Amino acid sequence: MLTSECVRPLRSYGDETTALTGENKPRILLMGLRRYGSACTCPGQGGKHTYVGLVDCDRSGKSSIQRVVFHKMSPHETLFLEGTNSLDIKYIANNSFVQFQIWDFPGDYDFKGLAAMADDLVYGGQLVNEEMIFGNCGSIVFIIDAQDEPYAEALARLHDTVTRAHRYNPDILFEVFIHKVDGDLFLSDDHKIDCQREIQQQIMDEINDGELDIHMSFYLTSIYDHSIFEAFSKVVQKLIPQLPTLENLLNILITVGLVFWLKSFLFDVVSKVYIATDSNPVDMQSYELCSDMIDVVIDVSCIYGYESPDITLQEVKDRSLHAKGDSLAYDSQSSSVIKLNNGMVLYLREVNKYVNPNGPIYLALVCLLRAENFMKQGIIDYNIDCFKAAIGDVFKSPKKLE
C-alpha cells in the first residue's frame, strides 16, 4: 500500500532528435545476435560520440529495447513493431552524462567481412569501415536471444566481432545482454543462471584460447521487468569519468547528519537509468521501488501539475516526455514522499538546479530510508541541498572524455 505526499508540479524532461555530430563523446555499440543472425557493428562519424548501434537478424529484441528504455513504450506494444529495413539514427541527450546516438541497423546485415558490409551500408553518402566503427568506440553491447538455442553460431560471430574490435581499439568495453530471459523457458532463476553460465563459459573459453586480454560483462535482461534498465545503467556508468566523484558524494550523503539511509540512486529521469548509486549493495526490490517512484511522480504531476483546462491528459504526457526548455513535468521544486506499509519511506528530490549550456539536466535523487529516520526531514533536506550544490560543481567543470 502506498500513500503519497507533497507531489509538486513537475516539468517535462528531454527529447531525442535524429542527428549526426562530431562532439567529443565516447561511443557505445549495441549489437543483436541470434544463432543465424549477425554480430554487427555501427558506423561512427568525426569525433568521439556515444553511439548505440542496434542490429539483429530476426526479432532478437533490439528495437524493443530501444523503444522501452528511451521512448517509454509499453513492453506489450513492442509485439507489433515492424522489422528495421534501413539504418535509423536517433540522438539521445537527456543530460551531461546520458548523451549518445542510437544506430538501429536493418536485420539483414551479416558481419562476415566488414569490407563487404561497407559496400552495402551507406548513411548520408558515407560508407562504413572499421576505423569509423571501432576507432573511438567506448563500449560494445551484444544482444543474444536467450530463447534461440543452440548458441554456437551466435557466439562464434560474437567472438569474431570482439577480436576485430579489440585489434582496432584495446580500450573498448564489452558487454553482453542475454536477452528475453522471460516466458515459459525461464520460469525459475536456476534456468536463467544456467543459461548465463553456458553462454559465458563458451565465449570466455574461446577468448582464453586466443590468448586475448579481453574482459566481458554479462547481464540477464528482459523488457518485462527492470533488468534491462539496470543493465543499461551499468553500461552507462562505465563511460562516465565523473562516476567516482558522484559515488563519493552519495556515500557522504547517506552517512552524515545522524540519519541512516538504506539506499540512494541518482537517476536520469527520462530513461530511468541510474548513473550513480552509493556503495551499499544494490537490492533489486529497492531499485524497482525507486525506479517506479519516478513514474508515479510524473503521472501524478501530469494530472495535477498542469494549469490549462484546454489540454488533454495525453497531450500533457506527450509534452512531458518531449518538450524542451520551459517544461511541464519537472522543475527545481519537484519532490515527493511515499510511505510504504513496511515502515520504509521513499523520498524523491530533483537534482537539476544547474542548467547545462547544452540544456537542462534532468536528474532525480531517489532514496530509501526508515520512517523513524525521516522524522529528521530538515537535516535530510539540508544535506540534499548541499549535495545538489556539489552536483552543480561537477556539471560546471565536466571532464573531457578522451
Backbone hydrogen bonds in HBPLUS format (Angstrom, degrees):
<---DONOR---> <-ACCEPTOR-->    atom                        ^
c    i                          cat <-CA-CA->   ^        H-A-AA   ^      H-
h    n   atom  resd res      DA  || num        DHA   H-A  angle D-A-AA Bond
n    s   type  num  typ     dist DA aas  dist angle  dist       angle   num
A0339-LYS N   A0003-THR O   3.13 MM 336  5.57 151.6  2.21 154.2 159.4     1
A0005-GLU N   A0337-VAL O   2.88 MM 332  5.19 154.3  1.95 157.6 162.6     2
A0337-VAL N   A0005-GLU O   3.16 MM 332  5.19 162.9  2.20 150.5 149.4     3
A0013-TYR N   A0320-SER O   2.98 MM 307  6.16 152.5  2.06 151.4 147.2     4
A0017-THR N   A0091-TYR O   2.98 MM  74  4.92 125.8  2.28 131.0 140.1     5
A0091-TYR N   A0017-THR O   2.57 MM  74  4.92 134.5  1.77 117.6 133.6     6
A0025-LYS N   A0023-GLU O   3.04 MM   2  5.86 126.2  2.34 109.2  93.8     7
A0025-LYS N   A0048-LYS O   1.97 MM  23  4.54 172.9  0.98 134.1 131.8     8
A0138-GLY N   A0027-ARG O   2.44 MM 111  4.61 142.4  1.57 120.5 134.8     9
A0139-SER N   A0027-ARG O   2.74 MM 112  6.25 149.9  1.83 154.4 159.2    10
A0028-ILE N   A0051-TYR O   2.56 MM  23  4.37 104.9  2.12 100.2 122.4    11
A0029-LEU N   A0139-SER O   2.61 MM 110  6.14 149.1  1.70 146.7 158.0    12
A0141-VAL N   A0029-LEU O   2.30 MM 112  5.66 171.3  1.30 169.9 173.7    13
A0030-LEU N   A0053-GLY O   2.73 MM  23  4.46 115.0  2.15 103.6 122.8    14
A0031-MET N   A0141-VAL O   2.37 MM 110  5.83 159.0  1.41 160.3 169.0    15
A0143-ILE N   A0031-MET O   2.20 MM 112  5.55 140.6  1.33 156.7 170.5    16
A0032-GLY N   A0055-VAL O   2.14 MM  23  4.87 127.3  1.38 145.6 165.8    17
A0033-LEU N   A0143-ILE O   2.26 MM 110  5.44 153.6  1.32 167.6 171.5    18
A0145-ASP N   A0033-LEU O   3.17 MM 112  6.60 149.8  2.26 167.4 175.6    19
A0037-GLY N   A0034-ARG O   2.90 MM   3  4.52 162.1  1.93 102.3 107.8    20
A0101-GLN N   A0050-THR O   2.46 MM  51  6.01 147.8  1.55 154.7 165.5    21
A0052-VAL N   A0101-GLN O   2.34 MM  49  5.67 162.9  1.37 167.8 173.4    22
A0103-TRP N   A0052-VAL O   2.37 MM  51  5.60 153.1  1.43 132.3 143.1    23
A0054-LEU N   A0103-TRP O   2.19 MM  49  5.56 150.4  1.27 143.2 155.6    24
A0105-PHE N   A0054-LEU O   2.38 MM  51  5.55 160.3  1.42 157.9 165.5    25
A0065-ILE N   A0061-GLY O   2.98 MM   4  6.12 156.7  2.04 150.1 155.6    26
A0066-GLN N   A0062-LYS O   3.11 MM   4  6.39 163.7  2.14 149.2 153.2    27
A0067-ARG N   A0063-SER O   2.98 MM   4  6.19 165.0  2.01 150.8 154.4    28
A0068-VAL N   A0064-SER O   2.93 MM   4  6.02 163.2  1.96 152.4 157.0    29
A0069-VAL N   A0065-ILE O   3.01 MM   4  5.98 172.0  2.01 155.0 157.6    30
A0070-PHE N   A0066-GLN O   3.02 MM   4  5.70 157.8  2.07 142.6 149.6    31
A0071-HIS N   A0067-ARG O   3.02 MM   4  4.66 136.1  2.22 114.9 123.6    32
A0073-MET N   A0067-ARG O   3.10 MM   6  5.46 174.1  2.10 131.4 131.4    33
A0077-GLU N   A0074-SER O   2.95 MM   3  5.32 134.9  2.16 109.4 121.9    34
A0078-THR N   A0075-PRO O   3.21 MM   3  5.45 143.2  2.35 101.4 111.3    35
A0079-LEU N   A0076-HIS O   3.40 MM   3  5.90 164.0  2.43 108.7 113.3    36
A0080-PHE N   A0077-GLU O   3.16 MM   3  5.97 168.4  2.17 122.1 125.2    37
A0081-LEU N   A0078-THR O   3.15 MM   3  5.21 169.8  2.17 110.0 111.6    38
A0088-ASP N   A0104-ASP O   2.85 MM  16  4.91 159.9  1.89 138.5 145.4    39
A0104-ASP N   A0088-ASP O   2.66 MM  16  4.91 172.1  1.67 163.7 161.4    40
A0090-LYS N   A0102-ILE O   2.92 MM  12  5.07 152.6  2.00 137.9 146.9    41
A0102-ILE N   A0090-LYS O   2.60 MM  12  5.07 162.3  1.63 155.8 162.3    42
A0092-ILE N   A0100-PHE O   2.70 MM   8  5.31 167.9  1.71 171.7 175.7    43
A0100-PHE N   A0092-ILE O   2.87 MM   8  5.31 156.2  1.92 149.7 157.6    44
A0094-ASN N   A0098-VAL O   3.06 MM   4  5.68 142.6  2.20 169.3 174.2    45
A0112-LYS N   A0110-ASP O   2.90 MM   2  5.63 136.0  2.09 103.3  90.5    46
A0117-MET N   A0113-GLY O   3.06 MM   4  6.35 158.2  2.11 151.8 158.6    47
A0118-ALA N   A0114-LEU O   2.82 MM   4  5.99 152.6  1.90 148.7 155.7    48
A0119-ASP N   A0115-ALA O   3.19 MM   4  6.50 139.1  2.37 141.3 150.9    49
A0120-ASP N   A0117-MET O   3.06 MM   3  5.41 137.7  2.25 104.7 115.8    50
A0121-LEU N   A0117-MET O   2.90 MM   4  6.04 164.2  1.92 161.3 166.4    51
A0123-TYR N   A0126-GLN O   3.04 MM   3  5.27 160.9  2.07 142.4 145.5    52
A0126-GLN N   A0123-TYR O   3.05 MM   3  5.27 154.4  2.12 106.1 114.1    53
A0133-ILE N   A0129-ASN O   3.11 MM   4  6.38 148.4  2.21 148.5 158.1    54
A0134-PHE N   A0130-GLU O   2.84 MM   4  5.86 170.8  1.85 162.6 162.7    55
A0135-GLY N   A0131-GLU O   2.96 MM   4  4.76 140.4  2.12 121.3 132.0    56
A0137-CYS N   A0134-PHE O   3.27 MM   3  5.06 167.0  2.29 105.2 108.9    57
A0173-LEU N   A0138-GLY O   3.09 MM  35  6.23 158.0  2.14 126.6 133.2    58
A0140-ILE N   A0173-LEU O   2.69 MM  33  6.09 161.0  1.72 170.9 176.2    59
A0175-GLU N   A0140-ILE O   2.79 MM  35  6.07 165.0  1.81 166.3 166.8    60
A0142-PHE N   A0175-GLU O   2.78 MM  33  6.19 162.4  1.81 152.8 156.0    61
A0177-PHE N   A0142-PHE O   2.62 MM  35  5.89 175.2  1.62 178.6 177.9    62
A0144-ILE N   A0177-PHE O   2.87 MM  33  6.17 168.7  1.89 166.4 167.6    63
A0179-HIS N   A0144-ILE O   2.81 MM  35  5.78 141.4  1.96 151.8 164.4    64
A0148-ASP N   A0145-ASP O   3.20 MM   3  5.55 165.9  2.22 114.2 117.0    65
A0146-ALA N   A0179-HIS O   2.86 MM  33  5.55 163.0  1.88 151.6 157.4    66
A0155-LEU N   A0151-TYR O   2.88 MM   4  5.98 162.7  1.91 164.9 170.2    67
A0156-ALA N   A0152-ALA O   2.95 MM   4  6.16 145.8  2.07 144.4 154.2    68
A0157-ARG N   A0153-GLU O   3.06 MM   4  6.35 156.4  2.12 148.7 153.9    69
A0158-LEU N   A0154-ALA O   2.91 MM   4  6.16 149.8  2.00 142.0 151.4    70
A0159-HIS N   A0155-LEU O   2.86 MM   4  6.07 157.4  1.91 146.5 151.6    71
A0160-ASP N   A0156-ALA O   3.04 MM   4  6.30 155.3  2.10 143.9 150.4    72
A0161-THR N   A0157-ARG O   2.99 MM   4  6.23 159.0  2.04 149.6 154.5    73
A0162-VAL N   A0158-LEU O   2.93 MM   4  6.14 164.9  1.96 154.7 159.0    74
A0163-THR N   A0159-HIS O   2.97 MM   4  6.11 160.7  2.01 148.7 153.9    75
A0164-ARG N   A0160-ASP O   3.08 MM   4  6.31 162.1  2.11 147.1 151.4    76
A0165-ALA N   A0161-THR O   2.89 MM   4  6.07 169.9  1.90 156.1 159.1    77
A0166-HIS N   A0162-VAL O   2.87 MM   4  5.95 164.9  1.90 152.1 156.5    78
A0167-ARG N   A0163-THR O   3.08 MM   4  6.17 149.0  2.18 142.2 150.2    79
A0168-TYR N   A0164-ARG O   3.22 MM   4  6.51 147.0  2.33 145.3 153.3    80
A0168-TYR N   A0165-ALA O   3.16 MM   3  5.25 123.6  2.49  96.5 110.2    81
A0169-ASN N   A0165-ALA O   2.81 MM   4  5.97 161.2  1.84 156.3 162.4    82
A0172-ILE N   A0169-ASN O   3.30 MM   3  5.94 170.1  2.31 122.8 123.5    83
A0217-SER N   A0174-PHE O   3.11 MM  43  6.57 154.2  2.18 145.9 152.9    84
A0176-VAL N   A0217-SER O   2.76 MM  41  6.06 150.1  1.84 159.5 169.9    85
A0219-TYR N   A0176-VAL O   2.88 MM  43  6.22 147.2  1.99 166.2 174.7    86
A0178-ILE N   A0219-TYR O   2.73 MM  41  5.90 169.1  1.74 174.7 178.6    87
A0221-THR N   A0178-ILE O   3.04 MM  43  5.96 170.1  2.05 136.9 138.3    88
A0181-VAL N   A0221-THR O   3.30 MM  40  6.20 174.9  2.30 153.9 155.0    89
A0186-PHE N   A0183-GLY O   3.23 MM   3  5.82 154.9  2.30 114.0 120.7    90
A0193-ILE N   A0189-ASP O   2.91 MM   4  6.16 162.5  1.94 155.0 159.5    91
A0194-ASP N   A0190-ASP O   2.92 MM   4  6.08 159.0  1.97 147.6 153.5    92
A0195-CYS N   A0191-HIS O   3.02 MM   4  6.19 154.3  2.09 142.6 149.2    93
A0196-GLN N   A0192-LYS O   2.99 MM   4  6.29 161.7  2.02 151.0 155.5    94
A0197-ARG N   A0193-ILE O   2.86 MM   4  6.05 159.6  1.90 150.3 156.4    95
A0198-GLU N   A0194-ASP O   2.96 MM   4  6.13 157.8  2.01 147.1 152.5    96
A0199-ILE N   A0195-CYS O   3.10 MM   4  6.32 172.7  2.10 154.8 156.0    97
A0200-GLN N   A0196-GLN O   2.83 MM   4  5.84 166.0  1.85 152.7 157.6    98
A0201-GLN N   A0197-ARG O   2.89 MM   4  5.82 158.4  1.94 142.7 149.1    99
A0202-GLN N   A0198-GLU O   3.12 MM   4  6.26 164.0  2.15 147.7 151.7   100
A0203-ILE N   A0199-ILE O   3.12 MM   4  6.30 174.6  2.12 156.9 158.2   101
A0204-MET N   A0200-GLN O   3.01 MM   4  5.98 160.7  2.04 146.9 153.0   102
A0205-ASP N   A0201-GLN O   3.01 MM   4  6.00 148.7  2.11 142.2 150.2   103
A0206-GLU N   A0202-GLN O   3.23 MM   4  6.50 156.2  2.29 144.6 150.1   104
A0207-ILE N   A0203-ILE O   2.99 MM   4  6.25 154.4  2.05 145.2 152.7   105
A0208-ASN N   A0204-MET O   2.88 MM   4  6.01 162.2  1.91 147.4 151.9   106
A0209-ASP N   A0205-ASP O   2.92 MM   4  6.07 150.6  2.01 143.5 151.8   107
A0210-GLY N   A0206-GLU O   3.19 MM   4  6.38 142.7  2.33 139.5 148.0   108
A0212-LEU N   A0207-ILE O   3.37 MM   5  5.89 173.8  2.38 155.4 156.9   109
A0211-GLU N   A0208-ASN O   2.97 MM   3  4.89 157.5  2.02 102.2 108.9   110
A0229-PHE N   A0226-HIS O   3.14 MM   3  5.37 122.8  2.48 102.4 116.2   111
A0230-GLU N   A0226-HIS O   3.05 MM   4  6.36 159.8  2.10 157.0 163.0   112
A0231-ALA N   A0227-SER O   2.94 MM   4  6.10 159.4  1.99 147.8 153.4   113
A0232-PHE N   A0228-ILE O   3.10 MM   4  6.22 163.5  2.13 142.0 146.3   114
A0233-SER N   A0229-PHE O   2.94 MM   4  6.10 145.4  2.06 139.7 150.0   115
A0234-LYS N   A0230-GLU O   3.08 MM   4  6.43 153.4  2.16 149.5 154.5   116
A0235-VAL N   A0231-ALA O   3.14 MM   4  6.48 153.6  2.21 147.2 154.5   117
A0236-VAL N   A0232-PHE O   2.93 MM   4  6.13 170.2  1.94 156.6 158.3   118
A0237-GLN N   A0233-SER O   2.96 MM   4  6.07 160.4  2.00 150.1 155.9   119
A0238-LYS N   A0234-LYS O   3.40 MM   4  6.53 151.5  2.49 140.5 145.4   120
A0239-LEU N   A0236-VAL O   3.01 MM   3  5.45 151.6  2.09 111.8 120.5   121
A0240-ILE N   A0237-GLN O   3.12 MM   3  5.29 168.8  2.14 112.1 114.9   122
A0243-LEU N   A0240-ILE O   3.13 MM   3  5.39 164.1  2.15 115.1 117.2   123
A0245-THR N   A0242-GLN O   3.05 MM   3  5.35 118.3  2.44 107.6 122.6   124
A0246-LEU N   A0242-GLN O   3.00 MM   4  6.29 161.6  2.04 158.8 164.8   125
A0247-GLU N   A0243-LEU O   2.88 MM   4  6.09 163.4  1.91 162.0 166.3   126
A0248-ASN N   A0244-PRO O   2.97 MM   4  6.10 156.7  2.02 144.1 150.4   127
A0249-LEU N   A0245-THR O   2.98 MM   4  6.22 155.8  2.04 149.2 155.8   128
A0250-LEU N   A0246-LEU O   3.04 MM   4  6.32 155.3  2.10 146.9 153.2   129
A0251-ASN N   A0247-GLU O   2.90 MM   4  6.15 153.8  1.97 147.8 155.4   130
A0252-ILE N   A0248-ASN O   2.94 MM   4  6.17 155.5  2.00 148.2 154.4   131
A0253-LEU N   A0249-LEU O   2.94 MM   4  6.12 156.0  2.00 143.5 150.7   132
A0254-ILE N   A0250-LEU O   3.10 MM   4  6.31 156.8  2.15 150.5 154.0   133
A0255-THR N   A0252-ILE O   3.24 MM   3  5.37 153.0  2.32 103.7 111.8   134
A0262-LEU N   A0368-LEU O   2.83 MM 106  5.48 141.2  1.98 146.8 158.4   135
A0263-LYS N   A0368-LEU O   3.26 MM 105  5.24 151.4  2.35 141.1 142.8   136
A0368-LEU N   A0263-LYS O   2.79 MM 105  5.24 158.1  1.84 157.2 159.9   137
A0265-PHE N   A0366-VAL O   2.87 MM 101  5.37 153.8  1.94 150.9 159.7   138
A0366-VAL N   A0265-PHE O   2.98 MM 101  5.37 164.6  2.00 155.2 160.1   139
A0266-LEU N   A0276-ALA O   2.94 MM  10  5.30 163.6  1.97 159.7 155.7   140
A0275-ILE N   A0266-LEU O   2.86 MM   9  5.90 138.2  2.03 164.8 173.8   141
A0267-PHE N   A0364-ALA O   2.81 MM  97  5.17 160.7  1.85 165.6 160.6   142
A0364-ALA N   A0267-PHE O   2.96 MM  97  5.17 149.6  2.05 140.4 147.8   143
A0268-ASP N   A0273-VAL O   2.80 MM   5  5.42 163.4  1.82 154.3 159.6   144
A0272-LYS N   A0268-ASP O   2.84 MM   4  5.35 139.6  2.01 154.2 165.5   145
A0269-VAL N   A0362-TYR O   3.10 MM  93  5.71 160.6  2.14 137.0 142.5   146
A0287-TYR N   A0283-ASP O   2.94 MM   4  6.24 160.6  1.98 158.7 165.0   147
A0288-GLU N   A0284-MET O   2.93 MM   4  6.13 158.7  1.98 148.8 154.3   148
A0289-LEU N   A0285-GLN O   3.04 MM   4  6.29 156.6  2.10 146.7 152.5   149
A0290-CYS N   A0286-SER O   3.01 MM   4  6.26 166.2  2.03 152.6 155.9   150
A0291-SER N   A0287-TYR O   2.85 MM   4  6.00 158.3  1.90 151.6 158.2   151
A0292-ASP N   A0288-GLU O   2.87 MM   4  5.96 163.3  1.90 148.4 153.1   152
A0293-MET N   A0289-LEU O   3.03 MM   4  6.18 137.2  2.22 140.7 151.8   153
A0294-ILE N   A0291-SER O   3.22 MM   3  5.72 138.2  2.40 108.2 117.2   154
A0296-VAL N   A0292-ASP O   3.06 MM   4  6.44 156.8  2.12 151.1 157.8   155
A0297-VAL N   A0293-MET O   2.93 MM   4  6.17 165.6  1.95 155.7 158.2   156
A0298-ILE N   A0294-ILE O   3.01 MM   4  6.18 167.0  2.02 152.0 155.6   157
A0299-ASP N   A0295-ASP O   2.87 MM   4  5.95 166.6  1.89 152.0 156.3   158
A0300-VAL N   A0296-VAL O   2.95 MM   4  6.05 169.0  1.96 153.5 156.7   159
A0301-SER N   A0297-VAL O   2.92 MM   4  5.95 155.1  1.98 143.4 151.3   160
A0302-CYS N   A0298-ILE O   2.85 MM   4  6.04 147.8  1.96 146.2 154.9   161
A0303-ILE N   A0299-ASP O   3.28 MM   4  6.57 137.4  2.47 137.9 148.0   162
A0303-ILE N   A0300-VAL O   3.13 MM   3  5.21 130.5  2.38  95.7 108.7   163
A0304-TYR N   A0300-VAL O   2.97 MM   4  6.23 169.0  1.99 158.6 160.4   164
A0305-GLY N   A0301-SER O   2.59 MM   4  4.56 142.8  1.73 132.6 139.6   165
A0316-VAL N   A0312-THR O   3.07 MM   4  6.42 151.0  2.16 146.5 154.6   166
A0317-LYS N   A0313-LEU O   2.94 MM   4  6.27 158.8  1.98 152.9 158.2   167
A0318-ASP N   A0314-GLN O   2.88 MM   4  6.12 159.5  1.92 149.1 154.9   168
A0319-ARG N   A0315-GLU O   2.97 MM   4  6.15 160.0  2.01 146.0 151.1   169
A0320-SER N   A0316-VAL O   2.83 MM   4  6.02 154.4  1.89 148.3 156.3   170
A0321-LEU N   A0317-LYS O   3.06 MM   4  6.25 132.1  2.30 142.1 153.3   171
A0321-LEU N   A0318-ASP O   3.26 MM   3  5.30 137.6  2.45  95.2 106.4   172
A0322-HIS N   A0318-ASP O   3.13 MM   4  6.23 133.6  2.36 141.2 153.1   173
A0322-HIS N   A0319-ARG O   3.21 MM   3  5.16 132.8  2.44  94.7 107.1   174
A0323-ALA N   A0319-ARG O   2.79 MM   4  5.05 157.8  1.84 146.7 146.3   175
A0334-SER N   A0331-ASP O   3.19 MM   3  5.54 167.7  2.21 116.9 118.6   176
A0350-GLU N   A0334-SER O   3.19 MM  16  5.53 145.0  2.32 159.6 150.6   177
A0336-SER N   A0348-LEU O   3.06 MM  12  5.14 149.2  2.16 138.5 139.2   178
A0348-LEU N   A0336-SER O   2.92 MM  12  5.14 170.3  1.93 154.6 157.1   179
A0338-ILE N   A0346-LEU O   2.92 MM   8  5.06 165.8  1.94 149.6 153.0   180
A0346-LEU N   A0338-ILE O   2.80 MM   8  5.06 172.9  1.81 157.8 159.8   181
A0340-LEU N   A0344-MET O   2.88 MM   4  5.29 167.1  1.90 153.7 156.5   182
A0371-ALA N   A0343-GLY O   2.90 MM  28  5.51 161.2  1.94 155.9 150.2   183
A0345-VAL N   A0369-LEU O   2.74 MM  24  5.43 152.5  1.81 168.3 176.0   184
A0369-LEU N   A0345-VAL O   3.07 MM  24  5.43 162.3  2.11 152.6 158.2   185
A0347-TYR N   A0367-CYS O   3.01 MM  20  5.37 162.7  2.04 151.1 155.4   186
A0367-CYS N   A0347-TYR O   2.94 MM  20  5.37 161.9  1.98 149.5 155.0   187
A0349-ARG N   A0365-LEU O   2.92 MM  16  5.30 155.3  1.98 149.9 158.0   188
A0365-LEU N   A0349-ARG O   2.82 MM  16  5.30 164.8  1.84 171.3 169.9   189
A0351-VAL N   A0363-LEU O   3.03 MM  12  5.20 155.3  2.09 136.8 130.1   190
A0359-GLY N   A0356-ASN O   2.80 MM   3  5.13 162.6  1.83 116.9 122.8   191
A0373-ASN N   A0370-ARG O   3.06 MM   3  5.42 130.0  2.32 104.8 117.7   192
A0374-PHE N   A0370-ARG O   3.18 MM   4  6.56 135.9  2.39 143.7 156.3   193
A0374-PHE N   A0371-ALA O   3.09 MM   3  5.08 130.3  2.34  94.9 108.6   194
A0375-MET N   A0372-GLU O   3.43 MM   3  5.57 158.2  2.48  97.9 104.1   195
A0376-LYS N   A0373-ASN O   3.18 MM   3  5.95 166.5  2.20 117.0 120.7   196
A0380-ILE N   A0376-LYS O   3.13 MM   4  6.44 162.3  2.16 151.2 156.8   197
A0381-ASP N   A0377-GLN O   2.80 MM   4  5.98 166.7  1.82 156.3 158.5   198
A0382-TYR N   A0378-GLY O   3.05 MM   4  6.23 156.0  2.11 143.3 150.0   199
A0383-ASN N   A0379-ILE O   2.98 MM   4  6.21 163.8  2.01 152.8 156.8   200
A0384-ILE N   A0380-ILE O   2.94 MM   4  6.18 153.4  2.01 149.2 157.2   201
A0385-ASP N   A0381-ASP O   2.93 MM   4  6.14 152.8  2.00 145.9 152.9   202
A0386-CYS N   A0382-TYR O   3.06 MM   4  6.42 153.0  2.14 146.9 153.9   203
A0387-PHE N   A0383-ASN O   2.90 MM   4  6.18 150.5  1.98 142.8 151.8   204
A0388-LYS N   A0384-ILE O   2.79 MM   4  6.08 154.2  1.86 151.5 158.0   205
A0389-ALA N   A0385-ASP O   3.03 MM   4  6.31 153.8  2.10 143.9 150.5   206
A0390-ALA N   A0386-CYS O   3.04 MM   4  6.34 153.3  2.11 145.8 152.8   207
A0391-ILE N   A0387-PHE O   2.90 MM   4  6.20 154.2  1.96 150.7 158.2   208
A0392-GLY N   A0388-LYS O   2.91 MM   4  6.19 152.6  1.99 146.7 154.1   209
A0393-ASP N   A0389-ALA O   3.13 MM   4  6.49 145.5  2.25 140.9 149.4   210
A0394-VAL N   A0390-ALA O   3.07 MM   4  6.44 147.3  2.18 143.9 152.9   211
A0394-VAL N   A0391-ILE O   3.06 MM   3  5.00 117.2  2.47  92.8 108.5   212
A0395-PHE N   A0391-ILE O   3.01 MM   4  6.36 153.9  2.08 151.5 158.1   213
A0396-LYS N   A0392-GLY O   2.93 MM   4  6.12 150.9  2.02 145.5 154.0   214
A0397-SER N   A0393-ASP O   3.19 MM   4  6.29 134.8  2.41 138.9 148.2   215
